[in-house]
Amino acid sequence: MALQIKPVTLWRIEVPNEPGVLARTLEPLAKANANLQVVMSYRFPGDPTRGAIEVSPVKGARASKAAQAAGLTESGIPALRIDGDNRAGLGHAIASALAEAGINIDFVVAQVSGNRHSTILGFDNEESLRRAAPILKRVARVAAPIAGRKAARKSRPATRKRARARR
């Protein structure tokens, strides 16, 4: 599967770093049946008493109302979500392409599960996001053939074994 690249809106709240604050923040969203794909919670470096919670996506009036009830607001941080098949070196390819274009990455959150990956990239401003999107699409076009060649290499030995067995 090709990489899917799309802008995302992160909803954010700054919170005290204490037990139960994440559960209390997520409760209204759970009750509203919000289907969150990303939940990030972290303590601020240098201040063990404060942290932040960020979630995405918040879609629809019911989920938006629940997010607001939890104290979350749209963060305003320009961000892109990248989803697709994983391959070794993909993160490096993304980071290198953006660096070569002079685009600063504000933050990155990446995870691989099985053969799939999901990455969120935050940028300094909307202009950086707009410049990054076509670059990431080029990286995606390069990633797909490489992943395809890997799959072809894996299938060849089995084909050879079958050919030998027929002889």
N, C-alpha and C positions, 0 to 999 in steps of 0.2 A: 504494500500500500504506500502511496506517495505521502509525503509530509503534508499535513494540513496546517496552514498558518492563518490565524485570525486575531484581530484585536480583542482584548478582554478588558472589562472594567472590574477593578478590584474594589471591594467595599472594605473599609478599614475603621478600626477604633483603637485608641490608645487606652490601656487598662492598667490597673495595679497588678503587679506580678504576685498573685496569691492563688491558693487552691480554689477551684470551682469557678473561676472567672471565665474560662473557656466554655464550660458546660452552660453557664448562665447566658453567655452570649449566643451560643448555638441553639438554645432551647426554642426561642420564638421562630427561628428558621425551620427547625425540625417540625414544629407544630403546624407550620404553613406548608409542609411537604416540599420545601425548597430542595432541589436536587443539586447540591454543591459538588463541584468537581475539584475544587482547591480550597484547602483550609490551611493557613499558615499562622502560627502563633510563636512569638519569640520575645525574649527579654532584650531590653536595650543594652548594648555594650556599655559598661561603665556605670550603669544604674540598675542594680539588682531589684529595685522596688517597682520599676515600670516596664511595660512591654506593649506589644501591639498584636492585634488579631486581624487577619485579612482573609476574605472569602471571595469566591467567584464560582459560577455566575449567579447573579441575583436577577432572575427573569420573572416578569409579570408583576401585576399590581399587588397581589397577595404577598409574594416574596419580598417585594420592595418595602411594603408596609411593615413586615416582620423584621427586616433588616434595620429599618429606622427605629422600630421599637426596641431593638437590642442596642441601639446607640451607634450603629454602623452608618457611615456615609461614604459616598463615592470618593475614592482616594485622589483622583485626578492624576495619578501616575500613569503615563502612557505605557501600555504593556501589550505584548503579543504572546499568544499561546501557540506552541508548536506540538503537534501530535503525529505519531506515525511509527513505522517499523524502526527498531533500533539497529544500529550497526556500530562497530568499533570505530572510534575516531570522529563520530558525528558531532559531539560537543566541541571538539577542537576545530572542526571544519566551520562550524557556526561562529565560534569566537574569533577565528582567524579572519574570516571574510568580513566580519563587522569591524575588526581592528584595522584591516587594510583600507577600509572605507573611512576610517577616522570616526567611527560611531562608538560612543561610550555606552557601556552596559551599566545601568544603575544597580540592578540586581538580577540574579538568575536563580531559579528554583527548578531543578531537573530530577526526574525519577524514571527508572526503568523497571518494568514489571514484565517478566517473561521476555518476549521479543518486542515489546512495545515501549515507547518512551513518551513522556510528556514533559514539556519545558515551558516555563513562563519567563520571559525576558522583560525587564523594566528599563525604560529609557529616560534620559534627562528631560526630553521635551517631545512634542508631537512631530516636529520636523525630523528628529532622529528616528522615530518610529516609522514615519513615511519613507525615509531613505532606507531603513533596514528591511522592510517587507520585500521589495524586489530582490535584494541581495539574498535573503533567506530562501526565496523561491528558486534562485539559481543553485544554491547549495542543495536544495531538495531534488532538483533535476539530476545533479551529479550523484547524490546519495542513492537514488533508485537503481541506476544501472549497476553500481557497485554491489548493492544488496542482491540484485538479480544474478550477478556473476557468482556470488557466494553460494546461492541456492543451486545454481547449475553445477558447480564444482562438487557439492555434496551429493548430488544425484548421479554423477558419472560413475563412481565406483560400483554402485548397485547395478547399473546398466551393464558394465563390463562383466560383473559376476554372472548376470543372467546370460550374456552372450557366451561366456565360457561354458556354462552349464548345458547350453543347447548343443555344443560341439560334441 
